[in-house]
Amino acid sequence: MMDTETVGMIGLGLMGTALTERLLAAGYGVRVYNRSREKADPLITRGAEWADNPLATCNRVLISLYTTETVEAVLGQLDDGLRPGTTLIAACWRLPSGPVSARRTTAR
């Protein structure tokens, strides 16, 4: 297995689960977060780790959430853990219609 960093995944719906499975298969460590923790159990069984706040522990974090409101709600709960230099990657079903909150978060 190659030497890779651990990445974070926020949102474990269809897309977030599939992305996490691919990252694990490629040898990446993945720290997962979902509002309903039980959705993480099958991925934890496959090698993912639970993270109460992936923004606080990973340099690269994928966000796979369905609506702008959900993105804002979840990031609102977690953004106090966001560190300078963290890369956020939006893997959303819909592009957020409100970049203002994203700018507010990234300005920190």
N, C-alpha and C positions, 0 to 999 in steps of 0.2 A: 504494500500500500504506500502511496506517495505521501510526503509530508505536506499536510494542508492545514489551513486555519479552520477554526470553528465559526460557523455563520449562524445568524439568528433567523428564525421564521416566525412572523406574527400572522396568525390566521391559518386555521387548518381545515378549511373547506375542501372542495374538490381540487382546486388548483394548488393550494398550500400543501395539502397532503401529497399530491403527485410530485411537486417540486422537492419536498423533503425526502421522499423516497429516492428520487434521482440523485440528490446530493449525498445521501447515505451510501447509495450504491457506488458512487464515484469516490468514496473514501473520505468525504468531509465529515467533520463533527458538526452536528446541528443542535442548537438549543431552541426549543419550541415554546410558543405561548399561544393560548387560545382562551377566549372568555369562559368557555365551558371546558374545564381541564380534562374531563374524561375523553374528549376527542383526541387527546395526545397519547393516550395509553397504548394503542397499537403501534405508534411510531416509537415510543419509548421502549417497547418490547424489541423493536428492530435496531435500537442503538441510539436513538435521539435522547437528549436530556431535556428535562423540564427547566424553564427559566421563568422566574416571576417577572423579570424584566430583561429581555434580550438586549435592549438598547444600552443597558448598563454593563453588559458583559461581552458584547461582540462588536468587532470593528465594521462588519458588514451585516446588514439586516434587511431581509426581504419582507415586504408587507403585502399580504394577499387577503384583502378584505373587499367586500362587495359594494358597499355604498360610501359616498363621501361622508355621510353622517357617522357611519361605523368607523371609518378611518379617523375622523376627528375625535370621536369618543374614546377610542382605544389609545390613540397618541396622546390625548389629553390626560389619560391615566398614567401613561408610561414615560412621557417626555422629560420628567425630572431626572431620569437616568441617562438621558442622551449626553454623550461626551463629545467634545470637539474632535473632528476628523472622522466621525462615524459616517459610513456610507449607507444611505437608505435607498432601497431599490423597490419601486412600486410595481408589483405584479398583480394588479387589480383587474377585476372584470370590467369595471368602468373607470375611466379617467376621472379624477376628482375635478369637480367644476369650480372649486374654490381654492385657488393656489395661495390665498392669503394666509390660511392657517399653516400650510406647509412652509411658507416663508417665515412665519413667526417661529415655528419650531426650529428650522434650520439656522435662523439668525442667532439662536442661543449658542 
